[in-house]
């Protein structure tokens, strides 16, 4: 199939696909039916601590060779050089991106990966245990669940970029397939491996914050230039989501680390939420200012409000404020605010307050006091791997390198991964549930249990393990 025809039928047809997807979230399958289907599916939590056969060299099939796929190739260079991994297959619809990836991989891998291209189903041929052990998905969002599920059904593990699912049914399907096949299915949430987030997590574990009560997190990132660019997101696929959806379309960068802080699915879980979107203005104004008529015609058709705010309560009574804004011109932030009975942290810029001991006051700790706390409570994972990451291409300040290191080394040793399919689906479903709340006038929406009750077992987060 010609690439132009594929794009017209696939990505250029995203408008119809997304219209149907939005109706699924707010119409034929609402949150109540989602909860009923989750219960009917009899999800067991059977892959929560899944350990599989050790893979001394993880053979990777990489699907999607755009910006994110190219970045993760860099993150794999050291692991490939050590014999821990090998890219054995690549797939994309764009011949130029395939050649770029082949040239890139040839700089540090002696064997060339097999290429799977030519039509929209070519990637399926790579989903064979004769070809790979793991699929690494860096495609547009709507491909994540179909590719992950297909790979698991054919014996491979799946690692997907965020979000891992975009509809209620996709969330159920992913968990069911993972449980049926006993394959790993992980969402690659890199912010869980950032130095600041790991530092906060370690302070929480060491009791610095006392009893946790509240957190605020976000994805605030002005993406207007990138969404309007004709090539940054192939065929502007990301922009099209904003034409048909209204809510938090990208929950996990902020929510993932907070769920780690709050022991979500490891002694606590999300109970319910309400969500509200502001009016839309900034993206339409950018579209109007464009010199391209097709973009000008989209102005005023944007459905997604500029700022979405979702309030979440956990079963144990903690509260979370989650925001999303990729329209407005403002500095990047994930907020990263955490409040406990003994301390508080506000991010962007990072500030720490401790209300006991000699540093008690109504002021943030000064630079020297904060530096001392960073040294004392630096997470062992960050301390051990940051020096190694600094010697190689890092991606987002080192967190991408550490994320891929942990994924591959856990698979090498046959031990459970840091995150599992329940984490990824839950964090992704918050966005879908929030869209329904927005569409129904910001009503309360309950969050169903995806783990078969497994969340009640309080255990330390796996990221604290020492995996060499």
C-alpha positions, 0 to 999 in steps of 0.5 A: 500500500502506498504511504499516501493511501495509508495515511489517508485511510489511517491517520487522515481518517483519524477524525472519524475514528476519534469521533467514534472514540469520543462517543464510546467514552461518553455515550454507548459505553459510559463509566457505569457500563465500564465498571460493569464490564470490568466486574464481568471480566473477572480481572484477577491481578494475576500479572501484578508481580509477574516474573517470566523467563530470563532473557539474557539478550532482549530482542526488540521490535521497535514500531514507530520511528518518529521523534520518540522512536528515534530517542529510544534508539539512543537510550538503548545504545549502552544496553546493546553495547553490553549485550543486554539488548538488540534491535531485531526489527523496525516498522514504520510507514515512512521510508525516510524514517526507516532509513534514518533508523537503520543508519542510526542503529548501524552506528552501534549495532553490528547486525541490521534489524529486519524491516517490516513496512509496505502496508498498515499491517506489516508490523504484525509480521514482526510479532513472532518469537522467532523475531523478537521478545519485546515490542516497543511501541512509539506510534500514535496513541490509537495504535498502542492497544491493538499492537500491544494486545496482538504482540502478547497474543503471539508470545511477546512482551509489550512496552508502550509509550503513553497513554497505553489505552485510549478507550474503556474497552481497550483498558479491559482488553489489555488487562485480559490479554496480559492475564491470559498470556502471562506476558508483561505489558508496561507503559513507559512513563519516564517521569517516574524515573526523574531525579526529582520525583525519585528524591521525593519518593525516597523522602516519603519512604524515609518518613520525611513527609509524615502522613501524606494528604494531598498532591498536585500534578500536571502536564503543562507544555505549550505544544502549539508549534509542534501540533501545527507543524506538518511533520513533527507529529506525522499528519498532525495526528496529535492536533486531531485529538484536540478537535474531537476530545475535551478533557485531560488527554495526557494524564500520566506524566504528572499522575504516574509519579503521584501514584507512586508517592501515594502507594496507588495499587499497593495499599490504596487506589483511586476512588472517584473523580470530577473534571472540568475544562475551561473555554478554548482560545489559545489553540484556535488563535494559533490556528487563525494566525497560521498561513495555511488555509487548512489550519485556519479552517480548524479555528473555532472547531477545537473541542478541547478546552485550554486548561483541564482540571481533574480532582481525584480522591483515593480510597484512603482519603488522599486528594489529587489535583491533576491539570492538563494544558498544551494550548497556553503560552507558559513555561513547562511544568508538571507542578510536582506538589506533595503535602504531608503532615510534616513536609511539603514540596512544590516543583518548578522550581523545586522547593522543600518545606520541613515543619519540624526540627531545627529548620522549622519556619514559615519559609522554604528551606534555603539552597544549602539546606535543600542541597543537604536534603538532596544528598541525604535522600537521593534515591539509590537508583538515581545515585547509581545510574546517573553517572552512567547516564551522564556518559551517554545520550540521556533523554529528558535529563537522564530519566529516559536512560534509567527507564530503559535500563530498568526495563531491559535489566528486569527482563534480562534477569526474569524479575517483575518490572517496576510497573505493570499493566494495571498501573498503565491502564489505571493512569490512562483511564483517568483521562477517559473517565475525566472526559466523561465527567466533563461531558456530563457537566463535571459530575462525579465518576467512580474509578473501578477496581482493575486488579481484582482486589489486589490493590489492597495488599500494601507492598513497597514499590518495586522501583526501590529494588536493587536491580543490577 
